[in-house]
Amino acid sequence: MRPTYLEINLNQLKQNIEAIRAHVAPAKVMTMVKANAYGHGIEGVAPFIEPFVDYFGVALVEEAIQLRALGITKPILVAGGIFIDQLPLFFEHDLTLTASSFDLLTAADQLAESTRKRLKIHLKIDTGMERVGLHEYEAEEFLQKSLAYKRLEVEGIYTHLANSEISPVIARRMLVPPTLAPHASAGEQSPIEDEIASGEVQERPRNDIVDSRVQLERFQEVLRFYEKNSLPMPMRHVCNSGGILNLPEAHLDLVRPGVLFYGVYPARDIEKKVDVKPALTWKSQVAYSKVTMPGRSVSYGSLWQVEGSPKRVVTVPCGYADGYFRRMTNQARVVINGKSYPQVGRICMDQFMVNVGGDDVKVGDEVTLLGGGIAAEELADWAGTNEYEVMTSISARVPRVFV
Ligand SMILES: Cc1ncc(COP(=O)(O)O)c(C=O)c1O
């Protein structure tokens, strides 16, 4: 096997799901395993975790089919945008459709009628994400129509939060009071301006933030349709990881954790009410070890040069084609033999170099790139991105080892 690999601690994932379940009970749990289980390797994660989850969620129909091929029998919701010509796959593989438009609803019904099959659907309401789904103000007709189709079973109804990782307190502060709005008369000073001036509020004031509670209210308004008409309520779901932590009143019947299931919090400053831990360690081994003389520069573009005394520079067989971002050049750090060292010189496609100074680091010594003291948050900072992108970018070329 390649010396560069990801080690996935399945038991940690199980503990994470149990912690989430205890926090949201009696709500059910749909674990999001899209994007190769957030980079963790769907082939190992999904079959292991299946007994502990109620539902799986993916973005693509192809991901759902992969789950079925892996032997998954639990329900699978395809949450991303669906094309009408993909609908037969939902019947073929017993998948749950996100019904996000009239066209999709009608086409699904026609197919159900012509094949004399039934299909489970979840209606998607857009309460502020502006991605897929019917706006809350046009939802009533959609809900009505969904009931007319006898072969479509409206099992669920859901929405997605745009800013759930922002705590309600910060969200409130980010809302701009009228005096700060663009039409405010000049010279007026609002309390929030004082707070910003005093450094108490770090966030840039925003009046375009969609507050999660506003989204929840819009969603609840849509749900009144069922109460008004004395109809059975479908399974209601709203919360991603941020919602699970910040918005207990939105847990409803089911939650959809992604990043939290993988042991990573959706924001740095979020209250860590659920005790989860990362399950992933990215490891490699020193492939080459040599001493580089002062004045010699390392790697493409000569972006780092040895200064002062000679330095031992070791080569790690992992690069940006593995998802070790080129943008982390001269910023990343790795751990070798329990000690942290700086990555130096441009990160190449398949290799990068590390300055171990005067230490005796040998070929074959283990290198930790992520996990084991290096957080996904750190890689995210070095690369100027977020933890989600760090994890999902680890490419298929890196073997996943499940322990
Ligand atoms: C519809 C839906 N639900 C839930 C999630 C999980 O989000 P998170 O990883 O923030 O928990 C996602 C991911 O973006 C999503 O698209």
The ligand as an SDF file (V2000), in Angstrom:
LIG
                    3D

 16 16  0  0  0  0  0  0  0  0999 V2000
  -29.2110   19.4920    2.5560 C   0  0  0  0  0  0  0  0  0  0  0  0
  -28.0510   19.3350    3.4780 C   0  0  0  0  0  0  0  0  0  0  0  0
  -28.2670   18.9280    4.7230 N   0  0  0  0  0  0  0  0  0  0  0  0
  -27.2550   18.7610    5.6020 C   0  0  0  0  0  0  0  0  0  0  0  0
  -25.9530   19.0330    5.2500 C   0  0  0  0  0  0  0  0  0  0  0  0
  -24.8440   18.8410    6.2670 C   0  0  0  0  0  0  0  0  0  0  0  0
  -24.2170   20.0430    6.5630 O   0  0  0  0  0  0  0  0  0  0  0  0
  -23.1060   20.1240    7.7200 P   0  0  0  0  0  0  0  0  0  0  0  0
  -21.9220   19.3840    7.1960 O   0  0  0  0  0  0  0  0  0  0  0  0
  -22.8540   21.5590    7.9000 O   0  0  0  0  0  0  0  0  0  0  0  0
  -23.7010   19.4480    8.9060 O   0  0  0  0  0  0  0  0  0  0  0  0
  -25.6800   19.4800    3.9550 C   0  0  0  0  0  0  0  0  0  0  0  0
  -24.3030   19.8120    3.5590 C   0  0  0  0  0  0  0  0  0  0  0  0
  -23.9890   20.8200    3.0350 O   0  0  0  0  0  0  0  0  0  0  0  0
  -26.7620   19.6350    3.0450 C   0  0  0  0  0  0  0  0  0  0  0  0
  -26.5350   20.0540    1.7970 O   0  0  0  0  0  0  0  0  0  0  0  0
  1  2  1  0
  2  3  1  0
  2 15  2  0
  3  4  2  0
  4  5  1  0
  5  6  1  0
  5 12  2  0
  6  7  1  0
  7  8  1  0
  8  9  2  0
  8 10  1  0
  8 11  1  0
 12 13  1  0
 12 15  1  0
 13 14  2  0
 15 16  1  0
M  END
$$$$
